[in-house]
């Protein structure tokens, strides 16, 4: 209540499947200056950035991905439970599944143990710049989690294999909307995408934060799982993007995925 000027017209489902019409705060030019200055953003400030822009469309009438939706959902979880998002993740997901190498830091960029460094290239042909030490408060509930490939794989297999949610809840999550009208091959459920691949239906998601591009996908027919991380964004070449797509495709559908 009071977070969004028209919050009473937006449902939780519309936040989860990106049909809320909220502006994506990551597209605001002022955010980049704050990220470059390593500013610690409070979640409500990120929502305020989005609120300074008009709605993209009336809630429920179209689809547009917006990190703002996840920030609002994170704040909603905290308002409903009275506990931090990090505590709720630990209580409901991370501890029950034994994901010991996964966490949600809030204001620190400290990465415990052995970890991959992330880089950005700010100008065409420029040198990579190490951004591993930058905090991820500007992404928080939309992409601030630190994890490992094995933890992420275990999470997705538990989620989509029915070990984490009840059948009814899993069915709700898999109820999708078209991202592009008339194109059924790529749809969005509740926080997860659905793809039609040569070997059947694949569920998963890709994400970006400065220095890192990560993807996790699970094929419904083969139960094959692919987790892929690259450590340069923005600035990676089209060739790297094509290679990453081929690796994912071959992992999910060996011998069936055409080269891009």
Secondary structure as UniProt FT lines:
FT   TURN            5..6
FT   HELIX           7..9
FT   HELIX           12..16
FT   TURN            17..18
FT   HELIX           25..27
FT   HELIX           29..36
FT   TURN            37..38
FT   HELIX           43..51
FT   TURN            59..60
FT   HELIX           67..81
FT   HELIX           85..89
FT   HELIX           90..94
FT   HELIX           95..97
FT   TURN            100..101
FT   STRAND          103..104
FT   STRAND          119..120
FT   TURN            124..125
FT   STRAND          129..130
FT   TURN            132..133
FT   TURN            137..139
FT   HELIX           140..142
FT   STRAND          145..146
FT   HELIX           149..160
FT   TURN            161..162
FT   HELIX           167..173
FT   STRAND          177..178
FT   TURN            181..182
FT   TURN            184..185
FT   STRAND          186..188
FT   STRAND          193..197
FT   TURN            198..199
FT   STRAND          200..209
FT   TURN            210..211
FT   STRAND          212..219
FT   TURN            220..222
FT   STRAND          225..230
FT   HELIX           238..252
FT   TURN            254..256
//
